[in-house]
Amino acid sequence: MITSASNPTLKLVRKLLAQKRKREELGLFAVEGEDLVAAATAAGIEPIELLVAGETVEPELLAGISTLAHPARVVAVYRTADLPRDARDVALALWRVADPGNVGTLLRAADAFGAAVALSEGCADVLGPKALRASAGAIFRVPLLAWDDAPGSRVALVAHGAPPLHELDLSGPVTFLLGAEREGLPEDIVAVSNYVASIATTGAAESLNVAVAGAIALYERSRHTSGTKT
């Protein structure tokens, strides 16, 4: 039972929850909550440290390092190297998507459609607490790629002025490029993409949230590959 705030494991977890630099340096990350730990276990990924309030650590000490308004009863540490790396035929590539909630939600969308996620420099840290919570456990099932390693043809998604996404042939390996929340995709990235497309809308909204756009793009691709294109 950990009974001191100066315990090395507790200090490690505190740093992993708070510092991206420490997560990258050690190749480790920490998750809070029984749901995320259960998702890891279901994916066959075991923690290297498991802290359980009242069993392995005094509850007030675990609450003291929490990033949550209502501290979790369980906190676990995992190796980044243990995350999935399998190849997928479809991916979302995120260009400087800075909001961790959007990054986590896009992981969740990728999980729903069997896709990978590729990340550029400047994206929110996918292993930070907010992104992990938004991923709802998808972090343990979705392969993470570098921006340049995304598969297939590249479809740059822009808000307006491009052919409708549903008119493209999306049957082969494909990656949907999604830009930063305010700026979108840079012109030079759009210019070298295989295709440029917009998601057709009928309402008055100026644009779609990036996480919504990514989910719709994956759904369109699933319709094409399942033979239900209309």
CORFEN-V359692 format. One record per pair of residues at least 12 apart in sequence whose ideal C-beta (glycine too) atoms are under 10 Angstrom apart, sorted by sequence separation. I is the first residue (numbers start at 0). J is the second residue. D is the distance in Angstrom with one decimal. If there is no record, write none. Layout:
<<I:J:D> <I:J:D>>
//
This chain:
<<15:27:5.8> <16:28:8.7> <17:29:9.5> <58:70:8.2> <61:73:8.5> <93:105:6.4> <125:137:10.0> <126:138:7.4> <176:188:6.6> <14:27:9.5> <15:28:5.8> <16:29:5.2> <36:49:7.4> <52:65:9.9> <61:74:6.2> <93:106:9.6> <105:118:9.8> <125:138:6.8> <154:167:6.7> <176:189:8.0> <198:211:8.8> <11:25:8.1> <15:29:4.1> <16:30:9.1> <50:64:9.0> <58:72:7.9> <91:105:5.6> <102:116:8.2> <198:212:5.9> <12:27:9.5> <14:29:8.9> <15:30:9.5> <16:31:7.4> <36:51:9.5> <91:106:8.7> <152:167:9.2> <154:169:7.6> <197:212:9.5> <200:215:9.6> <11:27:7.8> <13:29:8.7> <30:46:8.4> <102:118:7.9> <125:141:9.4> <152:168:9.2> <176:192:6.2> <199:215:9.8> <12:29:5.1> <29:46:9.1> <91:108:7.3> <105:122:9.8> <126:143:9.2> <152:169:8.7> <175:192:10.0> <176:193:10.0> <198:215:5.4> <11:29:8.3> <33:51:9.3> <52:70:7.9> <54:72:9.2> <55:73:9.5> <56:74:8.4> <91:109:5.6> <116:134:9.6> <125:143:6.5> <151:169:9.6> <174:192:9.3> <176:194:9.7> <198:216:7.1> <12:31:9.3> <29:48:8.2> <31:50:9.7> <52:71:8.1> <53:72:7.8> <54:73:9.3> <55:74:9.8> <90:109:7.5> <106:125:6.8> <152:171:6.7> <154:173:6.0> <155:174:9.8> <156:175:5.8> <157:176:9.3> <174:193:9.2> <175:194:9.8> <176:195:9.3> <27:47:7.3> <51:71:10.0> <52:72:4.7> <89:109:8.4> <102:122:6.1> <103:123:8.4> <105:125:9.3> <151:171:6.0> <152:172:7.0> <153:173:7.7> <154:174:7.0> <155:175:8.3> <156:176:6.2> <158:178:9.1> <173:193:8.6> <176:196:9.9> <196:216:8.3> <27:48:8.8> <29:50:9.0> <50:71:9.6> <51:72:6.7> <52:73:7.4> <91:112:9.3> <101:122:9.4> <102:123:4.6> <116:137:8.8> <150:171:9.5> <151:172:2.8> <152:173:5.2> <153:174:5.2> <154:175:5.2> <155:176:4.6> <156:177:5.9> <157:178:7.9> <173:194:8.7> <175:196:8.6> <198:219:8.1> <50:72:9.4> <51:73:5.4> <52:74:8.6> <87:109:8.5> <96:118:8.2> <101:123:7.5> <102:124:8.0> <103:125:7.4> <116:138:9.6> <150:172:4.6> <151:173:4.5> <152:174:7.3> <153:175:8.2> <154:176:6.6> <155:177:8.9> <156:178:7.6> <50:73:7.0> <51:74:8.3> <89:112:7.0> <91:114:6.0> <92:115:9.1> <93:116:6.7> <94:117:9.4> <95:118:9.5> <96:119:8.3> <99:122:9.1> <100:123:8.3> <102:125:5.6> <149:172:9.4> <150:173:7.6> <151:174:5.8> <152:175:10.0> <153:176:5.8> <155:178:8.2> <183:206:8.2> <196:219:9.1> <49:73:7.1> <50:74:4.6> <51:75:9.2> <89:113:7.1> <90:114:5.5> <91:115:7.7> <92:116:7.8> <93:117:7.0> <94:118:9.0> <95:119:5.8> <97:121:7.1> <98:122:9.6> <99:123:4.0> <103:127:8.9> <106:130:7.5> <110:134:7.8> <122:146:9.0> <149:173:9.2> <150:174:6.0> <49:74:7.9> <50:75:7.2> <87:112:9.7> <88:113:8.3> <89:114:4.5> <90:115:4.2> <91:116:5.3> <92:117:4.1> <93:118:5.5> <94:119:4.9> <95:120:7.6> <96:121:8.4> <97:122:7.0> <98:123:6.1> <99:124:7.0> <102:127:8.6> <103:128:9.8> <105:130:9.4> <106:131:9.1> <109:134:9.3> <110:135:8.2> <116:141:5.7> <117:142:9.2> <118:143:6.6> <120:145:9.5> <149:174:3.9> <158:183:6.5> <169:194:9.2> <181:206:9.9> <48:74:8.3> <49:75:5.0> <50:76:8.3> <87:113:6.5> <88:114:8.5> <89:115:7.4> <90:116:6.5> <91:117:7.1> <92:118:7.8> <93:119:6.5> <94:120:9.4> <95:121:3.8> <96:122:5.2> <97:123:5.4> <99:125:8.0> <103:129:6.9> <104:130:8.9> <107:133:6.9> <108:134:9.9> <110:136:8.0> <111:137:8.3> <115:141:6.4> <116:142:7.5> <117:143:7.7> <118:144:7.4> <119:145:8.4> <120:146:7.7> <148:174:9.6> <149:175:9.1> <157:183:6.4> <158:184:9.8> <167:193:9.8> <168:194:9.1> <180:206:9.6> <183:209:8.8> <46:73:9.6> <48:75:6.6> <49:76:7.8> <87:114:5.8> <88:115:8.9> <90:117:5.4> <91:118:9.5> <92:119:7.4> <94:121:7.9> <95:122:6.2> <96:123:6.6> <99:126:9.8> <102:129:8.6> <103:130:4.0> <106:133:7.6> <107:134:5.5> <110:137:3.7> <113:140:9.4> <114:141:7.2> <115:142:4.2> <116:143:5.8> <117:144:4.1> <118:145:7.2> <119:146:4.3> <149:176:8.2> <156:183:8.6> <157:184:6.6> <167:194:5.8> <169:196:9.4> <46:74:9.2> <47:75:8.4> <48:76:4.0> <87:115:4.1> <93:121:9.4> <94:122:7.9> <95:123:9.3> <99:127:5.5> <102:130:4.7> <103:131:6.6> <105:133:8.8> <106:134:4.2> <107:135:5.3> <109:137:6.8> <110:138:8.9> <113:141:9.0> <114:142:8.8> <115:143:7.2> <116:144:6.9> <117:145:6.4> <118:146:6.5> <119:147:9.2> <146:174:9.6> <155:183:9.3> <156:184:7.5> <161:189:8.9> <167:195:9.7> <180:208:7.9> <181:209:9.9> <46:75:3.8> <47:76:5.4> <48:77:8.8> <86:115:7.9> <87:116:9.4> <93:122:5.3> <96:125:9.9> <99:128:8.0> <100:129:6.0> <101:130:8.7> <102:131:9.8> <103:132:6.6> <104:133:5.1> <105:134:8.7> <106:135:8.5> <107:136:8.4> <108:137:8.4> <110:139:9.2> <115:144:5.5> <117:146:5.2> <155:184:5.5> <167:196:5.7> <180:209:5.7> <31:61:9.2> <45:75:9.0> <46:76:5.7> <47:77:6.9> <85:115:8.3> <93:123:8.9> <99:129:3.8> <100:130:7.3> <103:133:2.6> <104:134:7.6> <106:136:9.3> <107:137:4.7> <110:140:5.3> <111:141:9.8> <117:147:8.0> <144:174:9.0> <146:176:9.1> <155:185:9.8> <164:194:9.0> <166:196:8.0> <179:209:7.9> <180:210:9.6> <44:75:9.8> <46:77:5.6> <47:78:6.3> <84:115:9.3> <98:129:8.6> <99:130:3.9> <102:133:7.2> <103:134:4.1> <104:135:8.7> <106:137:4.3> <107:138:9.3> <109:140:8.9> <110:141:5.1> <117:148:6.4> <118:149:9.7> <155:186:10.0> <164:195:9.9> <165:196:8.7> <178:209:7.3> <45:77:8.1> <46:78:8.9> <83:115:8.6> <93:125:9.1> <98:130:8.9> <99:131:8.5> <100:132:8.4> <101:133:7.8> <102:134:8.1> <103:135:7.7> <105:137:9.1> <106:138:6.1> <109:141:4.9> <117:149:4.0> <157:189:6.6> <162:194:7.9> <164:196:4.1> <177:209:5.3> <15:48:9.5> <31:64:9.1> <32:65:9.8> <44:77:6.3> <45:78:9.3> <99:132:8.7> <100:133:4.8> <104:137:9.2> <106:139:10.0> <107:140:9.8> <108:141:9.4> <109:142:8.8> <115:148:8.9> <116:149:8.9> <117:150:8.8> <155:188:6.6> <156:189:9.5> <161:194:8.5> <162:195:7.4> <163:196:6.8> <164:197:6.7> <165:198:8.3> <166:199:8.9> <177:210:8.7> <31:65:6.3> <44:78:8.4> <47:81:9.0> <99:133:6.7> <100:134:9.9> <103:137:7.7> <106:140:8.8> <107:141:8.4> <109:143:9.7> <115:149:7.4> <155:189:4.5> <161:195:4.4> <162:196:5.7> <163:197:6.4> <164:198:5.3> <165:199:6.7> <178:212:9.4> <29:64:8.9> <31:66:6.6> <32:67:7.7> <36:71:9.0> <40:75:9.4> <46:81:9.4> <98:133:9.2> <99:134:9.6> <103:138:7.9> <106:141:5.2> <115:150:7.4> <153:188:8.7> <155:190:8.7> <157:192:9.7> <160:195:8.7> <161:196:5.1> <162:197:7.3> <163:198:7.5> <164:199:7.3> <177:212:6.2> <11:47:10.0> <12:48:7.1> <31:67:5.9> <35:71:8.6> <36:72:10.0> <37:73:9.2> <39:75:7.1> <45:81:7.9> <105:141:9.3> <114:150:9.7> <153:189:9.8> <155:191:8.8> <156:192:9.4> <161:197:4.3> <163:199:4.4> <177:213:5.4> <11:48:7.4> <29:66:9.4> <34:71:9.1> <36:73:5.4> <44:81:5.1> <106:143:8.5> <155:192:3.9> <160:197:6.6> <161:198:9.5> <162:199:9.6> <163:200:9.9> <175:212:8.3> <176:213:10.0> <12:50:6.6> <32:70:9.6> <33:71:7.1> <35:73:8.6> <36:74:8.4> <39:77:6.4> <43:81:9.0> <44:82:7.4> <153:191:7.9> <154:192:6.6> <155:193:8.5> <156:194:9.6> <157:195:6.0> <159:197:5.8> <175:213:6.6> <8:47:9.9> <9:48:9.7> <31:70:7.7> <32:71:4.2> <33:72:6.5> <34:73:9.3> <35:74:9.5> <36:75:4.9> <42:81:9.3> <44:83:8.6> <153:192:4.5> <154:193:6.8> <155:194:7.1> <156:195:8.1> <157:196:7.5> <158:197:6.5> <159:198:9.9> <177:216:7.9> <8:48:5.7> <31:71:4.1> <32:72:8.1> <33:73:5.0> <35:75:7.7> <42:82:9.0> <43:83:9.6> <152:192:8.4> <153:193:5.0> <154:194:4.6> <155:195:4.8> <156:196:6.1> <157:197:5.7> <158:198:8.5> <175:215:9.5> <176:216:9.5> <8:49:9.9> <9:50:7.5> <30:71:8.7> <31:72:9.3> <32:73:6.5> <36:77:9.3> <42:83:7.4> <152:193:4.1> <153:194:7.4> <154:195:7.5> <155:196:7.3> <156:197:7.1> <157:198:9.4> <159:200:9.5> <175:216:4.3> <8:50:7.2> <31:73:7.6> <32:74:8.1> <33:75:9.6> <35:77:9.6> <39:81:8.7> <146:188:9.5> <151:193:8.5> <152:194:6.5> <153:195:9.6> <154:196:5.6> <155:197:9.9> <156:198:6.9> <158:200:9.4> <174:216:9.9> <175:217:7.3> <30:73:8.7> <31:74:5.2> <32:75:9.1> <39:82:9.5> <82:125:9.5> <173:216:9.1> <6:50:9.8> <12:56:9.4> <30:74:7.1> <31:75:8.4> <82:126:8.8> <173:217:9.9> <175:219:9.1> <29:74:6.0> <30:75:5.6> <175:220:7.8> <29:75:6.9> <30:76:8.2> <79:125:9.9> <158:204:9.8> <159:205:8.7> <8:55:8.9> <9:56:6.8> <17:64:8.6> <28:75:9.6> <29:76:5.0> <30:77:6.9> <79:126:6.8> <158:205:7.3> <159:206:7.9> <169:216:8.7> <173:220:6.3> <8:56:8.3> <9:57:9.7> <16:64:6.4> <28:76:7.3> <29:77:7.7> <158:206:4.2> <164:212:9.3> <169:217:9.8> <1:50:7.3> <12:61:8.6> <15:64:9.6> <16:65:7.9> <17:66:7.8> <27:76:5.6> <28:77:5.9> <77:126:9.0> <157:206:9.4> <158:207:7.6> <171:220:10.0> <6:56:7.9> <13:63:8.4> <14:64:9.4> <16:66:5.5> <27:77:6.9> <28:78:8.4> <91:141:9.4> <165:215:9.5> <169:219:6.4> <170:220:8.5> <173:223:9.3> <6:57:9.9> <9:60:6.2> <13:64:4.4> <16:67:9.9> <25:76:9.4> <26:77:9.8> <27:78:6.1> <28:79:6.1> <90:141:9.5> <156:207:9.1> <164:215:7.7> <169:220:4.5> <173:224:9.7> <9:61:8.0> <12:64:5.9> <13:65:9.6> <26:78:6.1> <27:79:6.6> <90:142:8.3> <92:144:8.0> <94:146:7.4> <164:216:6.3> <167:219:8.3> <169:221:9.0> <171:223:9.6> <0:53:8.8> <3:56:9.9> <4:57:9.3> <11:64:10.0> <12:65:9.8> <13:66:9.9> <25:78:9.1> <26:79:4.8> <27:80:9.4> <90:143:9.9> <91:144:9.9> <92:145:9.6> <93:146:8.2> <156:209:8.9> <165:218:10.0> <166:219:9.9> <167:220:9.3> <169:222:8.4> <170:223:5.4> <171:224:9.1> <0:54:7.7> <1:55:6.4> <2:56:8.1> <3:57:8.8> <6:60:7.8> <9:63:8.5> <10:64:8.8> <25:79:8.6> <26:80:6.0> <27:81:10.0> <28:82:9.1> <87:141:8.6> <90:144:6.5> <92:146:5.9> <158:212:8.6> <165:219:5.5> <169:223:4.3> <170:224:5.9> <0:55:6.5> <1:56:4.0> <2:57:5.6> <4:59:9.3> <9:64:6.5> <26:81:9.6> <83:138:9.1> <85:140:9.9> <87:142:6.0> <92:147:9.3> <157:212:9.9> <164:219:5.4> <168:223:7.3> <169:224:7.3> <0:56:6.8> <1:57:6.6> <4:60:5.8> <23:79:8.4> <82:138:6.8> <83:139:7.3> <85:141:9.9> <86:142:7.5> <92:148:9.4> <93:149:9.9> <156:212:5.8> <163:219:9.5> <164:220:9.0> <167:223:8.4> <170:226:9.6> <0:57:6.9> <3:60:7.7> <22:79:7.4> <82:139:6.9> <83:140:6.4> <85:142:5.6> <87:144:8.7> <92:149:4.6> <117:174:6.7> <119:176:9.5> <122:179:8.9> <156:213:8.1> <165:222:8.0> <2:60:7.5> <16:74:8.1> <81:139:8.8> <82:140:9.2> <83:141:6.7> <84:142:5.6> <86:144:9.4> <90:148:8.8> <91:149:8.4> <92:150:9.7> <116:174:9.9> <117:175:10.0> <121:179:7.8> <165:223:8.6> <170:228:9.0> <1:60:6.3> <4:63:6.6> <15:74:9.4> <82:141:8.5> <83:142:4.7> <84:143:8.0> <90:149:4.6> <114:173:9.5> <115:174:8.5> <117:176:9.0> <119:178:9.7> <156:215:9.1> <169:228:8.8> <0:60:9.9> <1:61:8.4> <4:64:8.5> <16:76:9.9> <82:142:7.7> <83:143:7.9> <84:144:8.7> <89:149:9.4> <90:150:5.8> <114:174:8.9> <117:177:10.0> <119:179:9.3> <156:216:6.2> <168:228:9.4> <13:74:9.9> <15:76:6.4> <66:127:9.0> <67:128:8.0> <71:132:9.9> <77:138:9.0> <82:143:6.4> <89:150:7.3> <90:151:7.8> <92:153:7.4> <94:155:9.4> <114:175:8.6> <116:177:9.9> <12:74:5.8> <15:77:9.6> <66:128:4.4> <77:139:8.2> <86:148:9.8> <87:149:9.5> <88:150:6.1> <89:151:7.3> <92:154:9.6> <154:216:7.5> <166:228:9.8> <12:75:8.9> <65:128:9.1> <66:129:7.9> <87:150:6.7> <88:151:6.6> <90:153:9.6> <92:155:9.5> <165:228:7.8> <12:76:6.3> <79:143:8.9> <86:150:7.1> <87:151:9.6> <92:156:10.0> <165:229:8.3> <9:74:9.4> <11:76:7.1> <66:131:9.8> <67:132:8.2> <91:156:9.6> <154:219:9.9> <8:74:10.0> <66:132:8.9> <154:220:9.1> <8:76:8.2> <119:188:9.2> <38:110:9.9> <105:177:7.3> <101:177:9.1> <133:210:8.7> <101:179:9.8> <101:180:6.8> <89:169:8.5> <96:177:6.6> <98:179:9.3> <88:170:9.9> <89:171:9.4> <90:172:8.7> <92:174:5.0> <93:175:9.7> <94:176:6.4> <95:177:9.9> <96:178:7.8> <97:179:6.4> <98:180:6.0> <88:171:7.6> <89:172:6.9> <90:173:7.9> <91:174:7.3> <92:175:6.9> <93:176:8.4> <94:177:6.6> <95:178:7.3> <96:179:6.0> <97:180:6.5> <88:172:4.4> <89:173:5.6> <90:174:4.4> <91:175:5.4> <92:176:4.9> <93:177:5.4> <94:178:4.9> <95:179:4.2> <96:180:6.7> <97:181:8.9> <87:172:8.5> <88:173:7.5> <89:174:7.2> <90:175:7.4> <91:176:8.3> <92:177:6.9> <93:178:8.4> <94:179:6.2> <95:180:8.8> <97:182:10.0> <86:172:9.5> <88:174:9.6> <89:175:8.0> <90:176:9.6> <91:177:6.1> <92:178:9.8> <93:179:8.7> <95:181:9.9> <87:174:9.7> <95:182:7.6> <94:182:8.9> <95:183:9.9> <94:183:8.4> <95:184:9.3> <94:184:5.7> <95:185:8.9> <94:185:7.3> <92:184:9.8> <42:136:8.1> <44:138:9.6> <94:188:6.5> <41:136:8.0> <42:137:9.9> <44:139:5.5> <28:124:8.9> <30:126:8.9> <32:128:9.9> <35:131:6.4> <38:134:8.9> <42:138:9.2> <43:139:8.7> <44:140:9.6> <92:188:9.4> <28:125:9.1> <29:126:8.8> <31:128:6.6> <35:132:7.6> <38:135:7.6> <39:136:7.5> <42:139:4.1> <116:213:9.0> <28:126:4.0> <30:128:8.0> <34:132:9.2> <38:136:2.8> <41:139:7.7> <42:140:5.6> <27:126:9.0> <28:127:8.2> <29:128:7.9> <32:131:8.9> <35:134:8.4> <37:136:7.6> <38:137:7.9> <39:138:8.4> <40:139:8.8> <41:140:8.6> <114:213:9.0> <28:128:9.2> <31:131:7.9> <32:132:7.5> <35:135:8.1> <36:136:9.1> <38:138:8.0> <39:139:4.7> <23:124:8.6> <30:131:5.5> <31:132:7.7> <34:135:7.4> <35:136:5.6> <38:139:5.1> <39:140:9.6> <112:213:9.7> <22:124:7.2> <29:131:8.7> <30:132:8.5> <34:136:6.4> <37:139:9.8> <38:140:7.6> <108:210:6.8> <112:214:8.2> <114:216:9.5> <23:126:8.7> <28:131:7.6> <35:138:8.0> <36:139:9.7> <107:210:8.5> <108:211:8.9> <111:214:7.6> <114:217:5.8> <19:123:9.3> <20:124:9.9> <22:126:5.4> <30:134:9.7> <32:136:9.5> <35:139:8.0> <104:208:8.8> <105:209:7.3> <106:210:9.6> <108:212:9.8> <109:213:7.7> <112:216:9.3> <113:217:8.8> <19:124:4.6> <22:127:7.8> <104:209:8.9> <105:210:5.3> <108:213:5.4> <109:214:9.0> <112:217:4.0> <18:124:9.8> <30:136:9.0> <104:210:4.0> <105:211:9.8> <107:213:9.9> <108:214:4.0> <111:217:7.3> <112:218:7.1> <114:220:8.3> <19:126:7.8> <101:208:7.2> <102:209:9.2> <103:210:8.7> <104:211:8.7> <105:212:9.3> <106:213:9.7> <107:214:8.6> <108:215:9.0> <111:218:8.8> <114:221:9.5> <19:127:6.4> <30:138:8.1> <101:209:5.4> <102:210:8.4> <105:213:4.8> <108:216:8.9> <109:217:6.9> <112:220:7.3> <113:221:8.5> <18:127:9.5> <30:139:9.1> <101:210:4.7> <104:213:8.2> <105:214:7.9> <108:217:5.8> <112:221:5.5> <17:127:9.3> <28:138:8.7> <98:208:9.4> <100:210:7.9> <101:211:9.5> <104:214:8.0> <108:218:8.7> <111:221:9.1> <15:126:8.7> <16:127:8.4> <17:128:8.6> <98:209:8.1> <113:224:10.0> <15:127:9.8> <16:128:5.7> <97:209:9.9> <98:210:8.6> <101:213:8.7> <105:217:9.4> <112:224:9.8> <15:128:9.4> <96:209:5.9> <96:210:8.6> <16:131:9.8> <94:209:9.7> <93:209:7.9> <93:210:9.9> <96:213:9.1> <91:209:9.6> <91:210:9.7> <93:213:8.1> <91:212:9.5> <92:213:9.7> <91:213:4.9> <91:214:9.1> <91:216:7.4> <91:217:7.1> <89:216:9.3> <90:217:9.5> <89:217:7.0> <89:220:5.8> <88:220:9.4> <89:221:8.7> <89:224:8.4> <88:224:8.7>>
//
